[in-house]
Amino acid sequence: MSPEPPGVSQVVVEATGSAPGPELRTVPLRHWGRVPLAIIVIAAIVALLYAVAVNRNIDWSIVAENFTSSAILKGVGVTIVLTVLSMLIGIVLGIAAEVMRSSSNPVFASVARGYIWIFRGTPVLVQLIFWYNLSLLFPTVGLTLPFLGEVWSVETNILITGFTAALLGLGLNEGAYMAEIVRAGLASIDRGQTEAALAVGMRKRQALSRIVLPQALRVIVPPTGNEVINMLKTTALVSIISGSDLLTTAQTISSRNFAVIELLIVASIWYLALTTVFNVGQWAFERRLARQNGARTADRSERGRT
């Protein structure tokens, strides 16, 4: 009969010269202060909400009455339109500015750097006020052609309304920040992919639009979503130039009924609701983009195996 193989304990004793110790037991880390601190925080939040809810200086009937009033809803619509249009202008300008800045043409590159430097270096509120008062610099805006003279002219005050000034200020300012976001996204893509695209006969513009930008979206989309939410809140600055947005409408109503706090509550609830919707949209878009990128990666891996 062959000898019986040694057990685990015997092998351990022969290897280490001592018998194995008792099995170690994992003990979870105790957080003794977590529960009391959570109770204190919840109690403070509940007390604050109760104090606001029963405050005699707040007339909740005015809040309910104005929350869905036609004027407030119109202000909400203006805020949404301003946000969407300003972001579209900003995205287009940001991509164009970054393409110009990376151009080998020194004039284009200098213009793009100057644009980013000016609009990132000055407050957006100052820019809004500047565009709203552009008539002080140019009383009229017109078109003059050689041999024909002035063929078209209009007063600047008619052309630059509060909404137009808000769109110019927010859109041009956002374009400078989007240029930096696009730059970070393009920098995340290996330069070898551009060189490979050029080697197979693509032009630089084709390589950028077909190879680099689609991959850079993974880096560009998350901060762009944050910029959309930030833009939604930044539109409140338009109230300084009477832009007919949500906050401007709330202030106009409160100047008539003197319910300042109530109308601020109405505006705050609407801003919270809109930012929540945009947050959910951003989350869904990022998940979809991640699934698409994962599917492409899996497809490339499968092709590599075959």
C-alpha positions as a printed NumPy array, in Angstrom:
array([[  0.   ,   0.   ,   0.   ],
       [  1.231,   3.485,  -0.82 ],
       [  1.695,   5.884,   2.116],
       [ -1.189,   8.251,   2.824],
       [ -0.477,  11.827,   1.594],
       [  0.278,  14.323,   4.367],
       [ -2.525,  16.627,   5.488],
       [ -2.512,  20.421,   5.263],
       [ -1.513,  20.843,   8.903],
       [  1.438,  18.496,   8.457],
       [  2.613,  20.349,   5.34 ],
       [  2.363,  23.714,   7.136],
       [  4.284,  22.366,  10.131],
       [  7.024,  20.974,   7.863],
       [  7.271,  24.271,   5.904],
       [  7.155,  26.756,   8.784],
       [  8.261,  24.658,  11.7  ],
       [  5.081,  25.488,  13.666],
       [  1.418,  24.537,  13.628],
       [ -1.053,  26.916,  11.897],
       [ -2.772,  29.44 ,  14.157],
       [ -6.5  ,  29.869,  14.555],
       [ -8.522,  31.224,  11.6  ],
       [ -8.593,  35.053,  11.553],
       [-11.994,  36.691,  11.915],
       [-12.778,  39.931,  10.094],
       [-14.144,  42.576,  12.446],
       [-15.946,  45.506,  10.758],
       [-14.794,  49.01 ,  11.665],
       [-17.09 ,  50.629,  14.188],
       [-18.42 ,  54.123,  13.484],
       [-19.72 ,  55.051,  16.891],
       [-20.46 ,  58.693,  16.045],
       [-22.224,  58.085,  12.715],
       [-25.726,  57.408,  14.019],
       [-25.841,  60.277,  16.582],
       [-24.491,  62.756,  13.992],
       [-27.036,  61.574,  11.407],
       [-29.852,  62.04 ,  13.932],
       [-28.63 ,  65.554,  14.765],
       [-28.405,  66.541,  11.073],
       [-31.863,  65.148,  10.251],
       [-33.358,  66.873,  13.303],
       [-31.766,  70.205,  12.267],
       [-33.137,  69.897,   8.707],
       [-36.618,  69.006,   9.957],
       [-36.56 ,  71.917,  12.427],
       [-35.489,  74.338,   9.679],
       [-38.197,  73.13 ,   7.283],
       [-40.826,  73.367,  10.027],
       [-39.712,  76.884,  10.968],
       [-40.055,  77.979,   7.344],
       [-43.382,  76.205,   6.855],
       [-45.067,  77.797,   9.898],
       [-43.411,  81.188,   9.533],
       [-46.111,  83.864,   9.715],
       [-44.081,  86.176,   7.491],
       [-44.524,  83.828,   4.52 ],
       [-47.892,  83.766,   2.784],
       [-47.977,  80.359,   1.122],
       [-51.181,  81.222,  -0.685],
       [-49.227,  83.804,  -2.714],
       [-46.613,  81.143,  -3.509],
       [-49.319,  78.742,  -4.738],
       [-51.111,  81.479,  -6.664],
       [-48.031,  82.664,  -8.558],
       [-46.278,  79.332,  -9.046],
       [-48.252,  78.509, -12.189],
       [-49.289,  82.013, -13.188],
       [-48.964,  82.928, -16.855],
       [-46.266,  85.527, -16.165],
       [-44.088,  83.065, -14.221],
       [-44.554,  80.336, -16.829],
       [-43.54 ,  82.799, -19.532],
       [-40.428,  83.667, -17.509],
       [-39.636,  79.95 , -17.18 ],
       [-39.948,  79.607, -20.956],
       [-37.587,  82.537, -21.536],
       [-35.059,  81.021, -19.096],
       [-35.141,  77.666, -20.902],
       [-34.797,  79.297, -24.333],
       [-31.901,  81.449, -23.105],
       [-30.175,  78.397, -21.646],
       [-30.534,  76.283, -24.78 ],
       [-29.604,  79.015, -27.276],
       [-26.68 ,  80.288, -25.199],
       [-25.293,  76.766, -24.87 ],
       [-25.667,  76.138, -28.61 ],
       [-23.802,  79.376, -29.35 ],
       [-21.193,  78.494, -26.74 ],
       [-20.627,  74.964, -28.08 ],
       [-20.27 ,  76.149, -31.692],
       [-17.944,  78.997, -30.706],
       [-15.975,  76.734, -28.369],
       [-15.295,  74.148, -31.071],
       [-14.452,  76.861, -33.612],
       [-12.154,  78.685, -31.171],
       [-10.266,  75.52 , -30.291],
       [ -9.861,  74.526, -33.941],
       [ -8.558,  78.026, -34.698],
       [ -6.239,  78.004, -31.682],
       [ -4.665,  74.703, -32.789],
       [ -4.351,  75.946, -36.383],
       [ -0.94 ,  76.476, -37.954],
       [ -2.168,  79.886, -39.149],
       [ -0.772,  82.394, -36.607],
       [ -3.582,  84.905, -37.285],
       [ -6.332,  82.373, -36.526],
       [ -4.479,  81.099, -33.472],
       [ -3.933,  84.621, -32.11 ],
       [ -7.574,  85.626, -32.644],
       [ -8.779,  82.499, -30.83 ],
       [ -6.407,  83.034, -27.899],
       [ -7.446,  86.689, -27.654],
       [-11.147,  85.773, -27.655],
       [-10.672,  83.178, -24.89 ],
       [ -8.482,  85.55 , -22.868],
       [-10.968,  88.442, -22.982],
       [-14.177,  86.521, -22.286],
       [-12.707,  84.296, -19.585],
       [-10.937,  87.205, -17.947],
       [-13.955,  89.498, -17.48 ],
       [-17.076,  88.807, -15.373],
       [-20.159,  87.707, -17.258],
       [-22.197,  90.39 , -15.473],
       [-19.912,  93.087, -16.883],
       [-20.312,  91.591, -20.353],
       [-24.108,  91.587, -20.056],
       [-24.15 ,  95.246, -19.042],
       [-21.742,  96.114, -21.862],
       [-23.9  ,  94.518, -24.568],
       [-27.059,  96.078, -23.133],
       [-25.456,  99.543, -23.332],
       [-23.822,  99.04 , -26.715],
       [-25.81 , 102.   , -28.062],
       [-23.601, 104.316, -26.002],
       [-20.699, 103.184, -28.176],
       [-22.527, 102.714, -31.484],
       [-25.845, 104.633, -31.609],
       [-26.723, 103.038, -34.951],
       [-25.758,  99.865, -36.757],
       [-25.767,  99.851, -40.556],
       [-24.381,  98.394, -43.753],
       [-22.377, 100.567, -46.133],
       [-21.356,  99.373, -49.603],
       [-18.816, 100.946, -51.969],
       [-20.374, 103.358, -54.517],
       [-23.813, 102.805, -52.928],
       [-23.318, 104.345, -49.534],
       [-25.415, 103.275, -46.588],
       [-27.99 , 100.704, -47.696],
       [-29.276,  99.654, -44.296],
       [-29.3  , 101.268, -40.863],
       [-31.079, 100.692, -37.547],
       [-30.837, 102.137, -34.069],
       [-28.811,  99.954, -31.746],
       [-31.428, 100.193, -28.992],
       [-33.954,  98.59 , -31.342],
       [-31.534,  95.849, -32.406],
       [-30.039,  95.07 , -28.975],
       [-32.97 ,  94.296, -26.705],
       [-32.642,  92.824, -23.232],
       [-33.027,  89.31 , -24.651],
       [-30.493,  89.917, -27.441],
       [-27.974,  91.388, -25.003],
       [-28.463,  88.389, -22.694],
       [-27.949,  85.978, -25.586],
       [-24.771,  87.748, -26.707],
       [-23.329,  88.002, -23.215],
       [-24.099,  84.438, -22.138],
       [-23.289,  82.791, -25.48 ],
       [-19.964,  84.552, -26.082],
       [-18.868,  83.983, -22.503],
       [-19.793,  80.301, -22.642],
       [-17.883,  79.865, -25.894],
       [-14.616,  80.77 , -24.158],
       [-15.168,  78.14 , -21.464],
       [-16.32 ,  75.51 , -23.955],
       [-13.082,  76.041, -25.89 ],
       [-11.144,  74.855, -22.825],
       [-13.441,  71.85 , -22.409],
       [-12.996,  70.914, -26.079],
       [ -9.234,  71.35 , -25.737],
       [ -9.161,  68.914, -22.819],
       [-11.254,  66.416, -24.784],
       [ -9.031,  66.593, -27.877],
       [ -5.883,  66.337, -25.761],
       [ -7.158,  63.063, -24.275],
       [ -6.996,  61.348, -27.689],
       [ -3.66 ,  59.886, -28.712],
       [ -2.029,  61.92 , -31.472],
       [ -1.184,  58.691, -33.265],
       [ -4.817,  58.276, -34.286],
       [ -4.738,  61.574, -36.163],
       [ -1.47 ,  60.612, -37.812],
       [ -2.919,  57.24 , -38.819],
       [ -5.986,  58.932, -40.325],
       [ -3.767,  61.312, -42.311],
       [ -1.655,  58.355, -43.451],
       [ -4.649,  56.615, -45.052],
       [ -5.531,  59.722, -47.066],
       [ -7.899,  61.654, -44.786],
       [ -7.683,  65.395, -44.589],
       [ -7.063,  66.998, -41.232],
       [-10.675,  68.216, -41.057],
       [-11.969,  64.717, -41.807],
       [ -9.7  ,  63.17 , -39.195],
       [-10.955,  65.661, -36.633],
       [-14.669,  65.173, -37.381],
       [-14.652,  61.398, -37.978],
       [-11.916,  60.052, -35.71 ],
       [-10.954,  62.474, -32.948],
       [-14.185,  64.283, -31.994],
       [-16.372,  61.148, -31.626],
       [-13.873,  59.703, -29.15 ],
       [-13.306,  63.006, -27.376],
       [-17.03 ,  63.21 , -26.58 ],
       [-16.457,  60.855, -23.643],
       [-14.371,  63.591, -22.022],
       [-16.358,  66.566, -23.367],
       [-19.906,  65.497, -22.451],
       [-19.732,  65.396, -18.607],
       [-18.336,  68.929, -18.125],
       [-20.637,  70.206, -20.88 ],
       [-23.608,  68.867, -18.921],
       [-22.363,  70.737, -15.882],
       [-22.059,  73.876, -17.992],
       [-25.699,  73.533, -19.078],
       [-26.839,  73.404, -15.455],
       [-24.564,  76.296, -14.572],
       [-25.913,  78.279, -17.534],
       [-29.474,  77.695, -16.339],
       [-28.605,  79.367, -13.037],
       [-26.445,  82.06 , -14.652],
       [-29.46 ,  83.289, -16.63 ],
       [-30.641,  84.845, -13.342],
       [-28.033,  87.563, -13.966],
       [-30.157,  88.699, -16.91 ],
       [-32.467,  90.342, -14.378],
       [-29.971,  93.205, -14.149],
       [-30.749,  94.157, -17.78 ],
       [-34.489,  93.346, -17.749],
       [-34.209,  90.187, -19.806],
       [-37.759,  88.916, -19.06 ],
       [-36.396,  85.693, -17.544],
       [-37.775,  83.855, -14.512],
       [-36.071,  85.998, -11.863],
       [-36.917,  89.248, -13.669],
       [-40.578,  88.223, -13.813],
       [-40.598,  87.278, -10.128],
       [-39.053,  90.623,  -9.187],
       [-41.596,  92.486, -11.333],
       [-44.506,  90.749,  -9.595],
       [-43.008,  91.28 ,  -6.134],
       [-42.604,  95.001,  -6.852],
       [-46.39 ,  95.186,  -7.266],
       [-47.604,  93.008,  -4.382],
       [-44.534,  93.494,  -2.087],
       [-44.298,  89.705,  -1.551],
       [-40.537,  89.56 ,  -2.071],
       [-39.809,  86.334,  -0.165],
       [-42.813,  84.511,  -1.622],
       [-41.778,  85.269,  -5.21 ],
       [-38.171,  84.322,  -4.471],
       [-39.459,  80.978,  -3.196],
       [-41.436,  80.542,  -6.417],
       [-38.339,  81.266,  -8.525],
       [-36.158,  78.979,  -6.387],
       [-38.555,  76.045,  -6.71 ],
       [-38.656,  76.466, -10.478],
       [-34.855,  76.643, -10.695],
       [-34.583,  73.473,  -8.585],
       [-37.116,  71.697, -10.788],
       [-35.356,  72.699, -14.009],
       [-31.874,  71.773, -12.764],
       [-33.23 ,  68.399, -11.631],
       [-34.647,  67.723, -15.096],
       [-31.351,  68.708, -16.725],
       [-29.442,  66.507, -14.243],
       [-31.576,  63.506, -15.125],
       [-31.122,  64.212, -18.836],
       [-27.361,  64.465, -18.436],
       [-27.249,  61.204, -16.479],
       [-29.304,  59.37 , -19.128],
       [-27.196,  60.757, -21.995],
       [-23.93 ,  59.793, -20.296],
       [-25.194,  56.257, -19.681],
       [-26.241,  55.909, -23.307],
       [-22.872,  57.22 , -24.485],
       [-21.079,  54.778, -22.172],
       [-23.118,  51.855, -23.56 ],
       [-22.335,  52.884, -27.126],
       [-18.618,  53.176, -26.361],
       [-18.697,  49.796, -24.626],
       [-20.404,  48.217, -27.632],
       [-17.802,  49.682, -29.997],
       [-14.954,  48.444, -27.796],
       [-16.439,  44.947, -27.637],
       [-16.932,  44.919, -31.42 ],
       [-13.317,  45.939, -32.023],
       [-12.086,  43.26 , -29.616],
       [-14.164,  40.621, -31.442],
       [-12.769,  41.738, -34.787],
       [ -9.252,  41.565, -33.362],
       [ -9.757,  37.93 , -32.312],
       [-11.007,  36.964, -35.753]])
